[in-house]
């Protein structure tokens, strides 16, 4: 595992003035398929790093891009979410920079997937038509124009929690749109899980953790285990 400086690529692509990422190589000899990992709205933390570690253990060159490199959560979150809503802007250029870095790496086969969680899940869906070979969308909001976002999209595996009230209707809508577009997909809703159920630990300061528990958000090991099995099988089919 190592820090990767993506700043030159980001500036070339019109992205952040400073961009970094957390890279994890699988054991053994490469090259390997690559995966861009996109964090939740709280930023690139240890939970996300362990998610990248898990992908590397499964045989993927995993690069967790830090969309808040240029100023941290407080300075970057609002502008990042604004760009996500518009479907364009700096974070999209930064994600493309991470994808390009993997494609150009001698350690990568050239096949690259994307996986995101919460805010990152929304980006994983919004960039599924941006040169990736497979996308794993985890409790991400739908773009305003879903049909347009899915035009030319790669295969998509998506996981949602039934107790995630703001997103309760999303899986069915996404399933219908993917079927209509003829995109290979696997969409599943876990009725016992809430938002952020793929996290392996609670995140944020204590007051935030208490609120998340009350709202049924956070780790749900049974659902997470099944979702990871689906993600790894899907990536195995479409990236290898």
N, C-alpha and C positions, 0 to 999 in steps of 0.2 A: 504494500500500500504506500502511496506517495502523493504529494501535492503536485498538481499540474497547472502551469501558468498558461491560460488560454487568451491572454490579453491581446496579443498580436492578431490572432484570428478574429477576436471580437471587434477590434477596431477596424479591421478590413471589411467585416460584414456589417458595420454600422451599429455594433452593439455597445456594451459597457466599456468605460474607460479603464476598468480593471476587472478581470474575470479569472477565477480559479476553479479548481475542481479536485475531488478526491478520487484517485485512481486505484483500483485493485486488480491485480493480475491473478489469474488462476495458477495453481501449481502445475508443474510439468512444462512441456514444450508447446508453444503456440505454432501458428497463429490461432486465435479464437474469434468467434463472433463477438461483436461489441454491444453494449447496452448503455444508453444515456439514462441516468437516474435523476429525476426531478423531485425536489423536496416539497414538503408542506409549507403552509404560510408562515410557520415559525422559523423557517430557515434550515440550513444544512447542519443538523445536529448528530449526536451519536446514534440515534435510532436510524436515521437515514444511512449513516455510514455502515451500520450493521446490515441494512438491507442490501447495500452494495456488496458487502462482504459475502452475503449469502449468494448473490448472483455469481460472484467469482468462484465460489465453492461449487456452483453448478456448471462451471465451465465457460463463463462469459467474462470478457474484458469490460469491467464495469467502471464507468466514469460518472460520478455524482457531481453535477455542475452546480455551482453556488450562484444562484441568480441575484443574491444580495451582496456580492463581492465588493461592489463599489461604495457601500455605505451601511451595510447591516440592515436588520429588519425594520428599524424605525424610519430610516431614510428611504428604503427601497420598496416596502410592501405596497403602499398606496399606488405608486406609479406602475408597479408590476401588475397589480390587479386591474388597473385601468387599461393597460396594454392587453391583458388577457381578454377583457370585455370587448375591446375594439378588434381583437384578432390580428394585431400588428404591433410592431415596436421593438424596443431594445431586448426584452427577454426572448423573443422569437429569434433574433439574431444571435443571442448568446447560446440558445439551444442548438441552432444550426452550427455554431462554432464548435460545440462539443461533439456533434455528429461528425463534422469534417475532421476533427482531430483524430477520432477513432478510425475513420475511413483511411486516413493518410498514415496511420501507424503500421509499422511492420508487424506488430503483434496482433493485428486485426485481419480477419478474413475478407473484410469489406462489407459483410452483412452486419447491419446495425439495427437494433431495436431501441425502443424508448419505453420507460416505465415511470409513472408518476403517482403521487399520493396527495389527496385533497387538492390544493391549488395545483400541485404538480400533475395530478390526474387530469385536471382540466387542460393543462398544457399538453399532456400526452395525447389527448383526444384532438386538440386543436392543431397538432403538428403531425398527425397520422398520415397526412397527405404531403409531407415535406421531405421525402426521400428516405424515410425509415422503412424497414422490411417487416416489422411487427410492432404493435403497441399494446402495452398493458395499462389500462385505465382503472384507477382505484379511487372510488368515491369522488369522481370529478364532476363538476357542473357541465351541462351541455352548452355549446356555443349558441349564440343567438340564431344563426342560420345553420342548423345542423346538416341539412342536405348539402349545402355548399361546402361545409367543412369536411364532409365525407367523400366528396368528389375526388376520385383517384386515391383514396386512402388505402393504407396497408391493412392486413388482417388485424383484428382487434380482440383482445380478451379483456373483459371488464368485470369488476367486482364491487358490489354495493351492500350496505347493511339495511335490513328492513326496519331497524329502529332509528335510522338516520332520516328524521322526518322531512327536512327540506328537500331531500333527494329521493324520497320514497317512490315517486312516479318515474324517476329517470331511467331505471333499467328497462322497463317496458317500452318507453319511447325510443331508447337507443336500440333495442332489439328490433323494433319495427323499421327504423331507419336503416340499419345495417342490412336487414333482409331485403328491403326495397332497393338498396344500392348494390346488392349482390356481393357484399364484402364478407369473406370468411370471418366468423366471429364465435365467441363464447362469452355470453353474458349471464351472470348469476347474482341473485340477491340472497343474502344470508339473513333469515328472519330474526335470529337471536342477536345479531351484531348491530352496532351503531357506527358512527363516523370514526375514522382512524383505527378500525379494528385490526389492521395489519401491523400496527406498531407493537413492538415487543416490550415496551415500557411506557409508563405515563410520561407526558412531556409538559414543560412550562413550570412556572412558579406554583407554590402550593395552592393559592386561591384558584388558579386556573385548573389545576388537577381536580380539586373538589367539585368545581362546576361541571367538568367533563364527566366525572363519575355520576353526578346527579342526572346528567343528560344522557347517560348510557353510552358515552363515547369512550374510546380508548381500547386497549388490548382485549381481544377475544380469541384465545388460543385455538379453539376448535375450528372456528371459521377461517382464521389465518392459515392454519395448516392446510385446509382444503384449497383455499385460494392460491397459496404458493404452489401446491401440486399442479393446479390448473395452469398457472402462469408458466411454470417450468416446462410442462408438457407442450404448451402452445408455442413457446419460444423454441423448444426443441424441434417442433415441426416446421416452423417458418424461418428460423435463423440458421439452422445447421445445414 
